[in-house]
């Protein structure tokens, strides 16, 4: 019986965090030890960066211009202009995270941010006379992560690799849902 790996699982990277030693008996009754295979744990910054790149690639693949479904994002949607991580993609992703984490200060706005206009060149979203910089959103995300006591790394990896956030996620209250993002 052969096991088949689903398409969505082929891109997942598994990095063991502990060394494994395999030993066994040979035909002659001697114990043989194979060298242990140790994977150096990556830093949180490296894991966050890798998760960001996976999320961007997934968004590009699912929202390509001319595709039957998706939003038809042009390459400019993903380009940084006013600094690192200031693209329109980053702006909308930050609003999604604030919605996902139910930030009370941004919850309503995160659902209505398309009423305004984000300028990636300046890194500022404007609606009427109101303005919010992308740095304000980054700070709000960091503050909310701290308030909830969650791991930024686990949260961003989940969002990068999730294959659709199903209704079962939203059935529980926020405190129950975010337990999976607490560092062990």
C-alpha positions in Angstrom: 0.0 0.0 0.0 1.5 3.3 -1.0 0.7 6.6 0.7 0.2 9.6 -1.5 1.0 13.1 -0.3 -1.7 15.6 -0.9 -0.8 18.5 -3.2 -1.1 21.1 -0.4 1.4 19.1 1.8 4.2 18.9 -0.8 5.5 22.4 -0.1 5.5 22.1 3.7 8.9 22.0 5.3 9.5 19.8 8.4 12.4 20.7 10.5 13.0 18.4 13.4 14.2 20.2 16.5 15.9 17.3 18.2 18.6 14.8 17.3 17.6 11.3 16.4 19.9 8.3 16.8 19.0 5.0 15.2 20.6 1.8 16.4 19.9 -1.8 15.7 21.4 -5.3 15.6 23.2 -6.6 12.6 22.9 -10.2 11.4 25.9 -11.0 13.6 24.3 -9.7 16.8 26.4 -6.5 17.1 24.8 -3.1 17.9 25.3 -0.6 15.1 24.7 3.1 15.7 24.1 5.4 12.8 25.2 9.0 13.2 22.5 11.2 14.5 20.9 13.7 12.2 20.6 17.1 13.8 18.9 20.0 12.2 19.9 23.4 13.6 16.8 25.2 14.7 16.1 28.4 12.7 15.6 31.7 14.5 12.2 33.2 14.8 13.2 35.9 12.4 14.2 33.4 9.8 10.9 31.4 10.3 8.9 34.6 10.1 10.7 35.7 6.9 10.1 32.2 5.4 6.4 32.3 6.3 6.0 35.7 4.7 7.6 34.5 1.5 5.3 31.4 1.4 2.3 33.6 2.0 3.2 35.9 -0.8 3.9 33.1 -3.2 0.6 31.5 -2.4 -1.2 34.8 -2.9 0.5 35.3 -6.2 -0.4 31.8 -7.4 -4.0 32.1 -6.2 -4.6 35.6 -7.5 -2.8 35.8 -10.8 -4.0 38.2 -13.4 -6.4 36.5 -15.9 -7.1 33.6 -13.6 -10.7 32.4 -13.5 -10.8 32.9 -9.7 -8.9 35.2 -7.4 -8.3 39.0 -7.4 -6.1 39.3 -10.4 -3.3 41.1 -8.5 -0.7 42.7 -10.8 3.0 42.4 -9.8 2.9 46.0 -8.4 0.6 44.7 -5.7 3.5 42.9 -4.1 6.2 45.5 -4.7 7.7 47.5 -1.7 7.9 51.2 -2.4 8.4 53.3 0.7 10.5 50.8 2.6 10.7 47.1 3.4 7.3 45.3 3.7 5.3 48.3 2.5 3.6 46.8 -0.5 -0.2 46.8 -0.9 -0.1 43.1 -0.1 1.7 43.8 3.2 -0.9 46.6 4.0 -3.9 44.3 3.4 -2.2 41.4 5.2 -1.7 43.6 8.3 -5.4 44.5 8.3 -6.2 40.8 8.0 -4.0 39.9 11.0 -5.7 42.6 13.1 -9.1 41.2 12.1 -7.9 37.7 12.7 -6.8 38.6 16.2 -9.9 40.6 16.8 -8.1 43.8 17.7 -10.9 46.0 19.2 -9.2 49.2 17.9 -9.0 48.0 14.3 -11.8 45.4 14.0 -14.3 47.6 12.3 -11.8 49.4 10.2 -10.2 46.1 9.1 -13.5 45.1 7.5 -13.9 48.5 5.8 -10.3 49.4 4.8 -11.2 49.2 1.1 -13.3 52.4 1.6 -10.0 54.2 1.6 -6.9 54.2 -0.6 -3.5 52.9 0.3 -0.5 54.5 -1.3 2.5 52.1 -1.3 4.8 54.9 -2.3 4.1 56.8 0.9 3.1 53.9 3.0 -0.1 55.7 4.1 -3.7 54.7 3.9 -6.2 57.6 3.5 -9.9 57.8 3.9 -11.4 61.3 3.8 -9.2 63.2 6.3 -8.1 60.1 8.2 -4.7 58.6 7.6 -2.9 55.5 9.0 0.6 54.7 8.1 1.7 51.1 7.5 4.1 51.5 10.5 1.1 52.2 12.7 -0.5 48.9 11.5 2.8 47.0 12.1 2.9 48.5 15.6 -0.8 47.6 16.2 -0.1 44.0 15.2 2.9 43.7 17.5 0.9 45.2 20.4 -2.0 42.8 19.8 0.3 39.8 19.7 1.9 41.0 23.0 -1.6 41.6 24.5 -2.7 38.1 23.6 0.6 36.4 24.6 0.8 34.7 21.3 3.9 33.7 19.3 4.3 35.9 16.2 6.2 33.1 14.6 3.6 30.4 15.1 0.8 32.8 14.1 2.5 33.9 10.8 3.4 30.3 10.0 -0.2 29.2 10.5 -1.5 32.1 8.3 1.1 31.3 5.6 0.3 27.6 5.5 -3.4 27.4 6.3 -5.4 26.0 3.5 -8.5 28.1 4.2 -9.6 29.0 7.6 -12.8 27.0 8.1 -15.9 27.7 10.0 -14.7 25.4 12.8 -12.0 28.0 13.6 -14.6 30.7 14.2 -16.9 28.6 16.4 -14.8 29.1 19.5 -14.0 32.3 21.3 -10.7 34.1 20.6 -8.9 32.9 23.7 -9.6 29.3 22.8 -8.7 29.8 19.2 -5.3 31.4 19.8 -4.1 28.7 22.1 -2.4 27.1 19.0 -0.3 30.2 18.7 1.1 30.1 22.2 4.8 29.2 22.4 5.3 25.9 24.3 
